[in-house]
């Protein structure tokens, strides 16, 4: 591992990159600051004054998770509310404010060179992933604070290890009932009404939120036009958390969420058909009518509290996720030679138990288990044309082929770790984790972890860590395609290969420093290096907007992140810059998805992963002009994801820069009280930029970033 080389790279990047003014209403701590908690929204905070049993139970739950060794970035509900779109901001756009997070099409995120591989936790409970599409199953309005944990994670965190999105939900501070109703509307026919309700009475408390979104831009536009063709979306989301305090040391809660999202697949006008259908020889590509629906439901029952000195949380959960892609039967056949009616489903049942026990004055032992049982199904009901050995259509009459697969996957995990405080300056967290994954065959690994934090001075904190990772393939992204069924058709697969994705194994090294400069400025620098065997990646293969997993035999990922946060009086600001290099060599599973020439080159050569972006930056500034009025701006910058050149993924699309502006004002009416309003201008410069150009390993159609849009939010508390 060559940290000196990484340091030179990030230094060069800092010198060469322009400094952008942007907006984040409230600064967030940089990696390595390692805060125990972020400030909470006063309106929805737990009342910590006096003896508060709920606060005591929350503290017990918080003690289950360590804060050492990994990198942390925290956003609280105030910071989210002050983003340009406020709490109407999609969750992926919230996470993009953290260092090293790269945006992609269909709402996907890449953290530190990983394709996806994110773990979502709500109040300490793991929520299994949904089937990979572009719908957001979670809503930012439920968040009191959000931590993004990455780097060398402690033994408690496993399976999905690119980053942990750790969400703490909102709570009401006093007995009674409160709520909020609002609506966001604006460009592209966007309308987003929402409502939230809080309640607390004696031993019972609850939080419920729901919203509806309708817009004429549901997925990224495949062209640079201001108005996409056939891109309408309807989305419904709801979340609830109901708790009952059994006694001063135990609490039972039920958490649930629902999302039902419908999308039109946007069209790219002016395309020329490749195949003939019966006596039809032409088809207007702007008239294609492909549709996709995504459904997610989850529920978790948790018992949480303390037994003596031991804090615990035991949870039983289930998540169902489904995806249906409906093709344009004639149009898809004429443009692609296949019209696939795709159905995917995945049901996961989980058990999770975490415990924390202090030992003496200097040690805290944490231990726990996790298990999941998943049933996944995939059906591809495809219409294709007969073809000769060279792939040329031999008949204009389509034939029907049904390709089905079923999969049962079992995961078992256990961990044991100790957090050891050595004097006042050092904290060491060391432990071991065991994971076993059994789907096509049993795979397992014993993974050591160690991390340390050194409080070098009152203003300087240094952390370092090493983690061995074991990452099973995402069950919902596994499909076993029958190669033989499509032989002799226009959907014939270009090569044979291994249908079975493999678990990834890697060694992760992380080193970071946080420096407080005076009372207003905090600087952070983090370096990481990861050596990977059986590197997992995902690609979009076919017309359906759904991802499938494949493996490179070898992977090398390294990078550096710099962050700065400023907080002085009414002005707050932040700046993030990340450098990344993610490479893979030799595709060893899912080879049938690739051209033989690509496979031959990648067999002998490292290539950039399709989601690798060399430079990524985000930042923002906010100014509270008065107690009722605030203005701000934020930005996103990227040097561009990969595209094909002379070699696979050999080039990158042009860099992009998106500037967003906002102003908010609270109107105070004597009869009805406060009315909150917020005006947002997205992509204020109306810069046209591509996220994808439609080329690259495992990449589908082109996708462009949003054009300029104006949105107004109006919100009333009651």
NORZI-V722621 format. One record per helix or strand of 3 or more residues. SS is the DSSP state (H for helix, E for strand). FROM is the first residue (numbers start at 1). LEN is the number of residues. If there is no record, write none. Layout:
[[SS FROM LEN] [SS FROM LEN]]
This chain:
[[H 3 14] [H 42 3] [H 53 10] [E 71 6] [H 77 5] [H 86 3] [H 91 5] [E 101 3] [H 105 3] [E 109 3] [E 118 5] [E 125 3] [H 140 3] [E 143 8] [E 163 7] [E 176 11] [E 190 12] [E 204 12] [E 233 15] [E 250 15] [H 285 3] [E 291 17] [E 310 17] [H 329 8] [E 338 22] [E 363 22] [E 399 24] [E 426 13] [E 442 14] [E 460 12] [H 475 3] [H 484 3] [E 504 14] [E 521 20] [E 547 22] [E 571 19] [H 591 3] [H 596 9] [E 615 10] [E 629 10] [E 656 14] [E 673 10] [E 690 3] [E 709 9]]
